[in-house]
Amino acid sequence: MAGTPISTHSDLESVYGEGAAAVRDRYVALSKAHHARFGTKPEIFARAPGRVNLIGEHIDYEGYGVLPMAIHLDTIVGVSRGGADLTITNVEAHKYGDLTFSADPDQTVDVGKHNWGNYFLAAYKGVFETAAAKGLPRPDISGLNVTIQGTVPTGSGLSSSAAIVCAASVALMHVYGFDFTKEASLGEVSEFTARAERYVGVTSGGMDQAISMLGARGIAKLVEFDPVRAHDVPLPAGATFVICNSLAVSNKAESATGRYNLRVVECRLAAAVLAALLGERREAARAVRTLKQLEPVVAARYSGPKGSTAGAPLAAVHELLHPGTYSAAEVEEILDAPLASLFEGDASAALVLAAFRDFKLHDRAAHVYSEAARVPAFRDVCLGHGSADEKIAALGKLMDDSQASCRDLYECSCKELDQVVALAKANGAIGSRLTGAGWGGCTVSLVKDEDVDAFLRVLTEEYVRPLIAEGRLTEETLSDNIFASKPSSGAALLKLDL
């Protein structure tokens, strides 16, 4: 298969650069824990990073590009062959108990039981399904012994789930000899890992997996879909991003029905209703799956002065979709079909439709179209002319506008995130916004290099240390919950003698 192979390294420095010394103890601890549990060292290590999305929230599953960067926090997986089952352990055994699954790749993932091992199992199924779809012969399947250790905080919006799925997938491809490549991962591995994560009940758009696989030190990425592709976006000199965990936890798999998956359903309904109101035949309108699919129809009707102020898509939303909620009956009348018929075979959507009968179509569509426009604007600022200070100011404004849209139109913020953003803006952040799915998790703030230390001190003392006093955080984990970051490298295999 053409392309550059997924990178395999014999040293930590080539993956982590100057941060190699700081992570070595983690690899040693994982190797020792694996040996103590299974009587042998891992034959291969794999790692994949978390990510922070700089701009473009909740639009990847609508087909629009996003602009994330990989961060230095990551998940490490150590694997050796042995036994008859999949035995999965964690270095933090006191927190994550051992789990055992069958080695059958065709088994189902029990989404009714939300446990951390489901993410490894999802990767396992995804690797074998993708190999089968490519016509690769199924190898002899033996048991695997797996040890995992991660520093990406769970429920933080930094994509701990994608980090474990991607790291596990890379390790499994190596163990079973599947010849996928890094270049192919752009269109294959990042896509199948996004599909794989849906086994745990989350409708993933693909951004998290793409940047976890394809991150590069010093470079953010504009990730686009259908097909998946990534473009380098160099950030302006003097710009640093500070990530702060609000410690409000929103586990996507556990809260998906009333939050993440509800928004996916609302966007699908908004697209179908908007298509019908634009004059598409009802059958054709019901077949529209994303708001992006409507762009040619919208552009034809809203060209010229009518769409020149806010853009044609937003003009259509404001004119054709009424504010407030649409009842299920109202949507069904417009589309001339029961809602369930739009989501046949989609178990996640079925849960949403069983729980909710009112949907905010105007606000969700307005967010998607406005946020989608901010992504290329962010890229253009980075690639354009002007001083570094001018670029940083323009990027900060885009981030602030994104936060307002996420909070007011998509309603995926929360009081803790709003508190951190307000604190950040009052203490030197050029721009600040939630990042990730929202409803908890982290903020990302754009800060000038020379202000980073003072900024970190203020947020640590005024927001993070009170969480330590409450027992919700420890001094040992503080640096994983508030930190400055430049873009970091993506997924890699490591053969290490530890």
VEXDREN-2710 file (C-alpha; in Angstrom, 1 decimal):
% VEXDREN-2710
k/r/px/py/pz
1/MET/0.0/0.0/0.0
2/ALA/1.4/3.4/-0.9
3/GLY/2.2/6.0/1.7
4/THR/4.5/6.6/4.6
5/PRO/4.1/3.8/7.3
6/ILE/2.8/4.7/10.7
7/SER/5.9/5.9/12.4
8/THR/7.8/3.3/14.5
9/HIS/10.4/4.6/16.9
10/SER/13.1/3.1/19.1
11/ASP/13.4/6.1/21.3
12/LEU/11.2/8.6/23.1
13/GLU/13.0/11.7/21.9
14/SER/11.8/11.3/18.3
15/VAL/8.2/11.3/19.4
16/TYR/8.3/13.7/22.4
17/GLY/11.2/16.0/21.6
18/GLU/12.2/18.0/24.6
19/GLY/9.5/16.4/26.7
20/ALA/10.9/12.9/26.4
21/ALA/12.6/12.9/29.8
22/ALA/9.3/13.8/31.5
23/VAL/7.4/10.9/30.0
24/ARG/10.1/8.1/30.4
25/ASP/8.9/7.2/33.9
26/ARG/5.4/6.6/32.6
27/TYR/6.7/4.0/30.0
28/VAL/8.9/2.4/32.7
29/ALA/5.9/2.1/35.1
30/LEU/3.7/0.7/32.4
31/SER/6.3/-1.9/31.4
32/LYS/6.8/-2.9/35.1
33/ALA/3.0/-3.1/35.7
34/HIS/2.6/-5.3/32.6
35/HIS/5.4/-7.6/33.6
36/ALA/4.0/-7.9/37.1
37/ARG/0.6/-8.8/35.8
38/PHE/1.4/-11.0/32.8
39/GLY/5.0/-12.2/33.4
40/THR/6.3/-10.6/30.3
41/LYS/7.1/-7.1/29.0
42/PRO/5.0/-5.5/26.2
43/GLU/6.2/-6.4/22.8
44/ILE/5.1/-3.1/21.4
45/PHE/4.0/0.3/22.8
46/ALA/1.6/2.7/21.0
47/ARG/0.7/6.2/22.0
48/ALA/-1.9/8.7/20.7
49/PRO/-2.4/12.2/22.0
50/GLY/-5.5/14.1/23.2
51/ARG/-6.4/17.2/21.3
52/VAL/-7.6/20.7/21.8
53/ASN/-9.9/22.1/19.1
54/LEU/-9.0/25.7/18.5
55/ILE/-12.1/26.6/16.5
56/GLY/-14.9/24.7/14.9
57/GLU/-17.1/23.1/17.6
58/HIS/-19.9/20.6/16.8
59/ILE/-19.6/21.0/13.0
60/ASP/-17.5/17.9/12.1
61/TYR/-20.5/15.6/12.0
62/GLU/-22.2/18.2/9.8
63/GLY/-19.4/17.7/7.2
64/TYR/-17.5/20.9/7.9
65/GLY/-13.8/21.4/8.5
66/VAL/-12.4/22.0/12.0
67/LEU/-9.1/23.3/13.3
68/PRO/-7.5/21.3/16.2
69/MET/-4.0/20.6/17.4
70/ALA/-2.6/17.6/19.2
71/ILE/-1.5/18.2/22.8
72/HIS/1.3/16.6/24.8
73/LEU/-1.1/14.7/27.1
74/ASP/-1.6/11.2/25.7
75/THR/-2.6/7.6/26.2
76/ILE/0.0/4.8/26.1
77/VAL/-0.9/1.2/25.3
78/GLY/1.4/-1.8/25.9
79/VAL/0.5/-5.1/24.3
80/SER/1.8/-8.7/24.4
81/ARG/0.3/-11.9/23.1
82/GLY/-0.9/-14.6/25.5
83/GLY/-3.9/-16.4/26.9
84/ALA/-7.2/-17.0/25.2
85/ASP/-9.0/-13.7/25.9
86/LEU/-8.5/-10.0/25.8
87/THR/-7.3/-9.0/29.3
88/ILE/-7.1/-5.3/29.8
89/THR/-5.4/-3.6/32.8
90/ASN/-4.4/-0.1/33.8
91/VAL/-1.4/1.2/35.5
92/GLU/-3.8/3.0/37.8
93/ALA/-5.3/-0.4/39.0
94/HIS/-6.9/1.2/42.1
95/LYS/-9.0/3.4/39.8
96/TYR/-9.5/1.1/36.8
97/GLY/-10.0/-2.6/37.5
98/ASP/-9.0/-5.4/35.2
99/LEU/-11.4/-6.3/32.4
100/THR/-11.7/-9.5/30.3
101/PHE/-13.3/-9.8/26.9
102/SER/-13.6/-12.6/24.4
103/ALA/-11.1/-12.5/21.6
104/ASP/-13.9/-12.8/19.1
105/PRO/-13.7/-9.7/16.8
106/ASP/-17.4/-10.1/16.0
107/GLN/-18.7/-9.7/19.5
108/THR/-20.9/-6.7/20.4
109/VAL/-20.0/-3.9/22.7
110/ASP/-22.4/-3.7/25.6
111/VAL/-23.2/0.0/25.5
112/GLY/-25.5/-0.5/28.5
113/LYS/-22.4/-0.9/30.7
114/HIS/-20.2/2.1/30.4
115/ASN/-16.7/1.0/31.3
116/TRP/-13.3/2.2/30.1
117/GLY/-12.4/-1.1/28.4
118/ASN/-15.2/-0.7/25.9
119/TYR/-13.0/1.8/24.1
120/PHE/-10.3/-0.8/23.6
121/LEU/-12.9/-3.3/22.5
122/ALA/-14.3/-0.8/20.0
123/ALA/-10.8/-0.4/18.5
124/TYR/-10.4/-4.2/18.3
125/LYS/-13.6/-4.6/16.4
126/GLY/-12.8/-1.6/14.2
127/VAL/-9.4/-3.0/13.1
128/PHE/-10.8/-6.4/12.1
129/GLU/-13.8/-4.9/10.3
130/THR/-11.6/-2.5/8.3
131/ALA/-9.2/-5.3/7.4
132/ALA/-12.1/-7.5/6.3
133/ALA/-13.5/-4.6/4.2
134/LYS/-10.1/-4.2/2.5
135/GLY/-10.0/-7.9/1.7
136/LEU/-7.1/-8.7/4.0
137/PRO/-7.0/-12.2/5.4
138/ARG/-7.9/-12.7/9.0
139/PRO/-4.9/-13.8/11.0
140/ASP/-4.9/-16.4/13.7
141/ILE/-6.5/-14.8/16.7
142/SER/-4.9/-15.4/20.0
143/GLY/-5.5/-13.7/23.3
144/LEU/-3.9/-10.4/24.1
145/ASN/-2.6/-8.9/27.3
146/VAL/-3.0/-5.1/27.4
147/THR/-1.8/-2.4/29.9
148/ILE/-2.9/1.2/29.5
149/GLN/-1.9/4.4/31.0
150/GLY/-3.2/7.9/30.1
151/THR/-2.8/11.5/31.2
152/VAL/-5.7/12.9/29.2
153/PRO/-8.3/13.7/31.8
154/THR/-11.5/11.8/31.2
155/GLY/-14.6/13.9/30.6
156/SER/-12.4/16.9/30.0
157/GLY/-13.3/17.6/26.3
158/LEU/-9.7/16.8/25.4
159/SER/-10.7/13.5/23.7
160/SER/-9.4/10.9/26.1
161/SER/-11.7/8.5/24.3
162/ALA/-10.2/9.0/20.9
163/ALA/-6.7/8.8/22.4
164/ILE/-7.3/5.3/23.7
165/VAL/-9.1/4.2/20.5
166/CYS/-6.3/5.5/18.3
167/ALA/-3.5/4.2/20.4
168/ALA/-5.2/0.8/20.7
169/SER/-5.8/0.6/16.9
170/VAL/-2.2/1.4/16.1
171/ALA/-1.0/-1.3/18.5
172/LEU/-3.5/-3.8/17.2
173/MET/-2.6/-3.2/13.5
174/HIS/1.0/-3.9/14.4
175/VAL/0.3/-7.0/16.4
176/TYR/-1.9/-8.6/13.7
177/GLY/0.3/-7.4/10.8
178/PHE/-2.3/-5.3/9.0
179/ASP/-0.4/-3.1/6.6
180/PHE/-2.1/0.2/7.0
181/THR/-0.1/3.3/6.5
182/LYS/0.1/6.8/8.0
183/GLU/-1.0/8.3/4.7
184/ALA/-3.8/5.8/4.4
185/SER/-4.7/6.6/8.0
186/LEU/-5.9/10.0/6.8
187/GLY/-8.6/8.3/4.9
188/GLU/-8.8/5.0/6.7
189/VAL/-7.5/4.8/10.3
190/SER/-9.0/8.1/11.4
191/GLU/-12.2/7.2/9.7
192/PHE/-12.5/3.6/11.1
193/THR/-11.5/4.8/14.6
194/ALA/-14.4/7.3/14.4
195/ARG/-16.7/4.6/13.3
196/ALA/-15.3/2.3/16.0
197/GLU/-16.0/4.9/18.8
198/ARG/-19.7/4.7/17.8
199/TYR/-19.7/1.2/19.2
200/VAL/-19.7/2.8/22.6
201/GLY/-22.8/4.8/21.8
202/VAL/-21.2/8.1/20.6
203/THR/-21.9/9.6/17.2
204/SER/-18.4/10.9/16.5
205/GLY/-17.7/13.2/13.7
206/GLY/-14.1/12.2/13.1
207/MET/-12.1/15.3/14.2
208/ASP/-10.8/13.8/17.4
209/GLN/-9.4/10.7/15.7
210/ALA/-7.9/12.5/12.7
211/ILE/-5.9/14.9/14.8
212/SER/-4.8/12.2/17.2
213/MET/-3.5/10.2/14.3
214/LEU/-2.0/13.1/12.3
215/GLY/-0.8/15.7/14.8
216/ALA/2.6/17.3/14.2
217/ARG/4.9/19.2/16.5
218/GLY/4.5/22.9/16.0
219/ILE/1.6/22.8/13.6
220/ALA/-2.2/23.0/14.0
221/LYS/-4.3/21.2/11.3
222/LEU/-7.3/22.2/9.3
223/VAL/-9.1/18.8/9.1
224/GLU/-11.7/18.4/6.4
225/PHE/-14.0/15.4/5.7
226/ASP/-15.4/13.4/2.8
227/PRO/-12.7/12.5/2.2
228/VAL/-10.7/13.1/5.3
229/ARG/-7.7/15.3/4.6
230/ALA/-5.6/17.7/6.7
231/HIS/-3.8/20.9/5.9
232/ASP/-1.0/22.5/8.0
233/VAL/-1.8/25.7/9.7
234/PRO/1.2/27.5/11.2
235/LEU/0.2/29.6/14.2
236/PRO/1.5/33.2/14.6
237/ALA/4.7/33.7/16.5
238/GLY/4.3/34.5/20.1
239/ALA/1.0/32.7/20.5
240/THR/0.5/30.0/23.1
241/PHE/-2.7/28.1/24.0
242/VAL/-3.5/27.5/27.7
243/ILE/-5.9/24.6/28.5
244/CYS/-7.8/24.7/31.8
245/ASN/-10.0/21.8/32.9
246/SER/-13.2/23.1/34.5
247/LEU/-13.6/19.8/36.3
248/ALA/-17.2/19.7/35.3
249/VAL/-17.3/16.2/33.9
250/SER/-19.3/15.3/30.8
251/ASN/-18.8/11.7/29.7
252/LYS/-19.9/11.6/26.1
253/ALA/-20.9/7.9/26.3
254/GLU/-23.0/8.3/29.5
255/SER/-24.7/11.6/28.7
256/ALA/-24.9/11.3/24.9
257/THR/-28.6/10.9/24.6
258/GLY/-29.6/14.2/26.2
259/ARG/-26.6/16.2/24.9
260/TYR/-24.2/15.2/22.1
261/ASN/-26.5/12.8/20.3
262/LEU/-29.5/15.1/20.7
263/ARG/-27.6/17.9/18.9
264/VAL/-26.7/15.5/16.1
265/VAL/-30.4/14.6/15.7
266/GLU/-31.4/18.3/15.9
267/CYS/-28.9/19.2/13.1
268/ARG/-30.2/16.4/10.9
269/LEU/-33.8/17.5/11.4
270/ALA/-32.8/21.2/10.8
271/ALA/-31.2/20.2/7.5
272/ALA/-34.2/18.2/6.4
273/VAL/-36.7/20.8/7.4
274/LEU/-34.6/23.6/5.8
275/ALA/-34.4/21.6/2.6
276/ALA/-38.2/21.2/2.5
277/LEU/-38.7/24.9/3.1
278/LEU/-36.3/25.7/0.3
279/GLY/-38.6/23.9/-2.0
280/GLU/-37.0/20.5/-2.3
281/ARG/-39.3/17.5/-2.8
282/ARG/-40.2/15.9/0.5
283/GLU/-38.5/12.6/-0.4
284/ALA/-35.3/14.5/-1.3
285/ALA/-35.5/16.7/1.8
286/ARG/-35.8/13.6/4.0
287/ALA/-32.6/12.2/2.5
288/VAL/-30.6/15.3/3.4
289/ARG/-28.2/14.3/6.2
290/THR/-26.1/17.4/6.9
291/LEU/-26.5/21.1/6.8
292/LYS/-23.5/21.3/4.5
293/GLN/-25.3/19.3/1.8
294/LEU/-27.7/22.2/1.5
295/GLU/-25.1/24.8/0.5
296/PRO/-25.7/24.6/-3.3
297/VAL/-29.4/25.0/-2.9
298/VAL/-29.0/27.8/-0.4
299/ALA/-26.4/29.6/-2.5
300/ALA/-28.7/29.6/-5.5
301/ARG/-31.6/31.2/-3.7
302/TYR/-29.7/33.5/-1.4
303/SER/-27.0/35.0/-3.6
304/GLY/-26.4/38.7/-4.0
305/PRO/-27.5/41.3/-1.4
306/LYS/-29.9/38.9/0.4
307/GLY/-27.0/36.8/1.6
308/SER/-24.2/39.3/1.6
309/THR/-24.4/40.4/5.3
310/ALA/-24.4/37.2/7.3
311/GLY/-23.8/34.8/4.4
312/ALA/-26.4/32.8/2.4
313/PRO/-26.7/29.8/4.9
314/LEU/-27.4/32.1/7.8
315/ALA/-29.8/34.2/5.8
316/ALA/-31.8/31.1/5.0
317/VAL/-31.8/30.0/8.6
318/HIS/-33.1/33.3/9.9
319/GLU/-35.8/33.6/7.2
320/LEU/-37.1/30.0/7.0
321/LEU/-36.6/28.5/10.5
322/HIS/-38.5/30.0/13.3
323/PRO/-36.8/30.6/16.7
324/GLY/-37.8/28.4/19.7
325/THR/-38.7/24.8/19.4
326/TYR/-40.2/22.6/16.8
327/SER/-42.4/19.8/18.1
328/ALA/-42.0/16.3/16.6
329/ALA/-45.5/16.7/15.1
330/GLU/-44.5/19.9/13.4
331/VAL/-41.4/18.4/11.9
332/GLU/-43.3/15.3/10.8
333/GLU/-45.9/17.5/9.1
334/ILE/-43.2/19.5/7.2
335/LEU/-41.4/16.3/6.1
336/ASP/-44.6/14.2/5.6
337/ALA/-43.0/11.3/7.4
338/PRO/-42.5/10.0/11.0
339/LEU/-39.2/11.0/12.5
340/ALA/-38.2/7.4/13.1
341/SER/-38.1/6.8/9.4
342/LEU/-35.2/9.3/9.0
343/PHE/-33.1/7.4/11.5
344/GLU/-33.7/3.7/10.6
345/GLY/-31.0/1.5/12.0
346/ASP/-29.5/4.3/14.2
347/ALA/-29.8/3.1/17.8
348/SER/-28.4/6.3/19.2
349/ALA/-31.0/8.4/17.4
350/ALA/-33.7/6.1/18.5
351/LEU/-32.8/6.7/22.1
352/VAL/-33.0/10.5/21.5
353/LEU/-36.4/10.3/19.8
354/ALA/-37.7/8.2/22.6
355/ALA/-36.6/10.8/25.2
356/PHE/-37.3/14.1/23.4
357/ARG/-40.2/15.5/21.3
358/ASP/-39.1/19.1/21.0
359/PHE/-36.1/20.3/19.0
360/LYS/-34.4/23.7/18.6
361/LEU/-33.7/23.7/14.8
362/HIS/-33.1/27.5/14.2
363/ASP/-30.4/27.9/16.9
364/ARG/-28.6/24.7/16.1
365/ALA/-28.4/25.5/12.4
366/ALA/-27.4/29.1/13.1
367/HIS/-24.5/27.9/15.2
368/VAL/-23.3/25.3/12.7
369/TYR/-23.3/27.8/9.8
370/SER/-21.6/30.6/11.7
371/GLU/-19.1/28.3/13.3
372/ALA/-18.3/26.7/9.9
373/ALA/-17.4/30.2/8.6
374/ARG/-15.0/30.9/11.5
375/VAL/-12.8/27.9/10.7
376/PRO/-11.5/29.1/7.3
377/ALA/-11.4/32.6/8.7
378/PHE/-9.0/31.4/11.4
379/ARG/-6.9/29.6/8.9
380/ASP/-6.8/32.7/6.6
381/VAL/-5.6/34.9/9.5
382/CYS/-2.8/32.4/10.2
383/LEU/-1.7/32.2/6.6
384/GLY/-2.3/35.9/5.8
385/HIS/-0.3/39.1/6.0
386/GLY/-0.1/41.3/9.0
387/SER/1.9/41.5/12.2
388/ALA/1.9/38.7/14.8
389/ASP/0.0/41.0/17.2
390/GLU/-2.6/41.7/14.6
391/LYS/-3.1/38.0/13.8
392/ILE/-3.3/37.1/17.5
393/ALA/-6.0/39.8/18.0
394/ALA/-8.0/38.5/15.1
395/LEU/-7.8/34.9/16.2
396/GLY/-8.9/35.9/19.7
397/LYS/-12.0/37.6/18.3
398/LEU/-12.9/34.5/16.4
399/MET/-12.5/32.4/19.5
400/ASP/-14.7/34.7/21.6
401/ASP/-17.4/34.7/18.9
402/SER/-17.2/30.9/18.9
403/GLN/-17.7/30.8/22.7
404/ALA/-20.8/33.0/22.5
405/SER/-22.3/30.8/19.8
406/CYS/-21.6/27.6/21.7
407/ARG/-23.1/29.1/24.8
408/ASP/-26.2/30.8/23.4
409/LEU/-27.1/28.9/20.2
410/TYR/-25.8/25.4/20.7
411/GLU/-26.2/25.5/24.5
412/CYS/-23.2/23.2/25.2
413/SER/-21.5/25.4/27.8
414/CYS/-22.1/25.3/31.5
415/LYS/-21.6/27.6/34.5
416/GLU/-18.1/26.3/35.2
417/LEU/-16.9/26.8/31.7
418/ASP/-18.5/30.2/31.6
419/GLN/-16.7/31.0/34.9
420/VAL/-13.3/29.9/33.5
421/VAL/-13.8/31.9/30.3
422/ALA/-14.7/35.0/32.2
423/LEU/-11.7/34.7/34.5
424/ALA/-9.4/34.1/31.5
425/LYS/-10.7/37.1/29.6
426/ALA/-10.3/39.3/32.7
427/ASN/-6.6/38.2/33.1
428/GLY/-4.9/38.6/29.8
429/ALA/-6.5/36.0/27.4
430/ILE/-6.8/37.5/23.9
431/GLY/-9.6/34.9/23.2
432/SER/-11.1/32.1/25.3
433/ARG/-13.7/29.4/24.6
434/LEU/-14.9/26.0/25.6
435/THR/-13.3/23.1/23.6
436/GLY/-14.6/19.7/22.9
437/ALA/-18.1/18.5/23.2
438/GLY/-18.8/21.0/26.0
439/TRP/-21.2/20.6/29.0
440/GLY/-18.1/20.4/31.1
441/GLY/-14.4/19.7/30.3
442/CYS/-11.9/22.3/29.2
443/THR/-11.4/25.8/28.0
444/VAL/-8.7/26.9/25.6
445/SER/-7.3/30.4/25.9
446/LEU/-5.1/32.3/23.5
447/VAL/-2.3/34.0/25.4
448/LYS/0.8/35.8/24.3
449/ASP/4.0/34.0/25.2
450/GLU/5.2/36.6/27.6
451/ASP/2.0/36.5/29.6
452/VAL/1.7/32.8/30.0
453/ASP/3.3/32.4/33.4
454/ALA/1.3/35.1/35.0
455/PHE/-1.9/33.8/33.3
456/LEU/-1.3/30.3/34.6
457/ARG/-0.7/31.6/38.1
458/VAL/-4.0/33.5/38.2
459/LEU/-6.1/30.7/36.9
460/THR/-4.4/28.2/39.1
461/GLU/-4.9/30.3/42.3
462/GLU/-8.4/31.5/41.5
463/TYR/-10.0/28.5/39.9
464/VAL/-7.8/25.3/40.2
465/ARG/-6.5/25.4/43.7
466/PRO/-10.0/25.7/45.3
467/LEU/-10.7/22.4/43.5
468/ILE/-7.8/20.9/45.3
469/ALA/-9.1/22.2/48.6
470/GLU/-12.5/20.5/47.8
471/GLY/-10.7/17.2/47.2
472/ARG/-11.6/17.1/43.5
473/LEU/-8.0/17.5/42.3
474/THR/-4.6/16.7/43.7
475/GLU/-1.3/18.5/43.5
476/GLU/0.1/15.5/41.5
477/THR/-2.5/15.9/38.8
478/LEU/-2.6/19.7/38.7
479/SER/-0.3/20.0/35.7
480/ASP/-2.5/17.7/33.7
481/ASN/-5.5/19.9/34.3
482/ILE/-4.1/23.4/33.6
483/PHE/-1.2/23.7/31.2
484/ALA/0.2/25.7/28.2
485/SER/0.7/23.9/25.0
486/LYS/2.1/24.2/21.5
487/PRO/1.0/21.7/18.9
488/SER/2.4/18.1/19.6
489/SER/3.0/15.0/17.5
490/GLY/0.4/12.4/16.6
491/ALA/0.1/8.6/17.0
492/ALA/3.2/6.4/16.9
493/LEU/4.5/2.9/17.6
494/LEU/7.4/2.5/19.9
495/LYS/9.7/-0.5/20.3
496/LEU/11.4/0.1/23.6
497/ASP/13.7/-2.0/25.8
498/LEU/12.4/-1.0/29.2
END
